[in-house]
């Protein structure tokens, strides 16, 4: 019978094979969803960022160390370089989002039997990632400041959609992976 994973032991030793598979599958799924469903939804004004949602989900599921979380963010930034709207900025924004997610999952957020951590942590991490992306566009690329309100609406809308996606996926995946 397969032995249950001891989260504390793997954190000190690095990623387990199972952790690597979870991260790889979720980031790949995020890219495929971004290129297919994300494109379709953006045509009607909904802009989920499935890659952010998936690395948030991966971080919640595997509970990595700080360095591992930053590596996940860098991997997500690299994946975002496939057909990028704005090259290289994701190498800044995604590690910052992963850092925010890493920090947020350390905060207990239970209300009764309901765990608010997936929805709140993902929302905050997406706002950090998207906010830093927008800030970098203005700082480094000279984006038009008149577009800022529209960009902030997109960031908060994306954060809301991502939070719902992660909330819907986290609990079933956690049970499947025997993380409870």
C-alpha positions in Angstrom: 0.0 0.0 0.0 1.3 3.5 -0.8 2.6 5.4 2.1 1.0 8.7 2.9 3.2 11.7 2.3 4.6 13.5 5.3 4.5 17.2 4.4 7.1 18.3 7.0 9.7 15.8 5.9 9.5 16.7 2.3 9.8 20.4 2.9 13.3 20.0 4.3 14.3 17.6 1.5 12.9 19.4 -1.5 10.2 18.5 -3.9 9.0 14.9 -3.9 8.2 13.3 -7.2 4.5 13.7 -6.4 5.0 17.4 -5.8 6.8 17.8 -9.1 4.0 16.0 -10.9 1.3 18.1 -9.2 3.1 21.4 -10.1 3.8 20.2 -13.7 0.3 19.0 -14.4 -1.4 22.0 -12.9 0.8 24.5 -14.7 0.3 22.7 -18.0 -3.4 22.6 -17.4 -3.3 26.3 -16.6 -1.6 27.0 -19.9 -4.0 24.9 -21.9 -7.0 26.5 -20.2 -5.5 30.0 -20.8 -5.0 29.3 -24.5 -8.5 27.8 -25.0 -11.1 28.7 -22.5 -9.3 31.9 -21.4 -9.3 33.2 -24.9 -13.0 32.4 -25.4 -14.0 34.0 -22.1 -11.9 37.1 -22.7 -14.0 37.7 -25.8 -17.0 38.3 -23.6 -15.1 40.4 -21.0 -14.2 37.7 -18.4 -10.4 37.4 -18.0 -9.4 34.5 -15.8 -5.7 33.8 -15.5 -5.6 30.0 -15.2 -1.8 29.9 -14.7 -2.1 32.0 -11.6 -5.0 30.0 -10.4 -3.1 26.7 -11.0 0.1 27.8 -9.2 -2.0 29.0 -6.3 -3.7 25.6 -6.2 -0.3 23.8 -6.4 1.1 25.9 -3.5 -1.9 25.2 -1.4 -1.7 21.5 -2.1 2.0 20.8 -1.7 2.8 23.5 1.0 6.3 24.2 -0.4 9.2 26.0 1.3 9.7 29.7 0.4 12.3 28.9 -2.2 10.2 26.2 -3.7 7.2 28.6 -3.9 9.4 31.2 -5.7 10.6 28.5 -8.1 6.9 27.7 -8.9 6.4 31.4 -9.5 9.4 31.5 -11.9 8.1 28.4 -13.7 4.7 30.1 -14.1 6.5 33.2 -15.4 8.4 31.1 -17.9 5.2 29.5 -19.1 3.6 32.9 -19.5 6.3 33.7 -22.0 4.5 31.5 -24.6 2.7 34.1 -26.7 3.2 36.9 -24.1 1.3 40.2 -24.4 4.1 41.9 -22.5 7.4 40.0 -22.5 9.4 39.3 -19.4 7.1 41.1 -16.8 5.8 37.7 -15.6 9.2 36.9 -14.3 8.6 39.6 -11.7 4.9 39.3 -11.2 4.5 35.5 -10.9 7.2 35.0 -8.2 5.6 37.9 -6.2 2.2 36.2 -6.6 3.7 32.9 -5.5 5.3 34.6 -2.5 2.0 36.2 -1.5 0.3 32.8 -1.8 3.1 31.2 0.3 2.6 33.8 3.0 -1.2 33.7 2.9 -1.5 29.9 3.4 0.4 30.4 6.7 -2.5 32.4 8.1 -5.4 30.3 9.6 -8.6 31.3 8.0 -11.3 28.9 9.3 -14.8 30.2 10.1 -16.5 27.3 11.8 -16.0 24.3 9.6 -15.4 26.5 6.5 -11.9 27.1 5.4 -11.6 30.5 3.7 -7.9 30.0 2.9 -8.3 28.9 -0.8 -10.6 31.8 -1.8 -8.9 34.6 0.2 -5.3 33.4 -0.4 -5.9 33.1 -4.2 -7.6 36.5 -4.4 -4.7 38.2 -2.6 -2.0 36.3 -4.6 -3.8 37.2 -7.9 -4.0 40.9 -6.8 -0.3 40.9 -5.9 0.6 39.2 -9.2 -1.7 41.3 -11.4 -1.0 44.5 -9.5 2.8 44.1 -9.8 2.4 43.2 -13.5 0.4 46.4 -14.1 2.8 48.5 -12.0 5.8 47.1 -14.0 4.0 48.0 -17.3 3.7 51.6 -16.1 7.2 51.8 -14.6 9.2 50.0 -17.3 7.1 50.2 -20.5 5.5 53.6 -20.3 1.9 52.4 -20.4 -0.8 55.1 -20.7 -1.8 56.1 -17.1 -5.3 56.7 -18.4 -5.7 53.0 -18.7 -5.0 52.4 -15.0 -8.6 52.2 -13.8 -9.5 49.7 -16.5 -6.4 47.6 -15.6 -7.3 47.6 -11.9 -10.8 46.4 -12.8 -9.2 43.6 -14.8 -6.9 42.7 -11.9 -9.7 42.5 -9.3 -12.0 40.7 -11.7 -9.3 38.2 -12.5 -8.7 37.8 -8.8 -12.3 37.1 -8.2 -12.6 34.5 -10.9 -9.3 32.8 -9.9 -10.5 32.6 -6.3 -13.7 30.9 -7.3 -11.7 28.4 -9.5 -9.3 27.5 -6.8 -12.1 27.2 -4.2 -13.9 24.8 -6.5 -10.8 22.6 -7.1 -8.9 22.7 -3.9 -11.1 20.6 -1.6 -11.7 17.7 -4.1 -8.0 17.6 -5.1 -6.9 17.7 -1.5 -9.1 14.7 -0.7 -7.8 12.8 -3.8 -4.2 13.5 -2.8 -4.8 12.4 0.8 -3.6 15.7 2.2 -6.2 16.0 5.0 
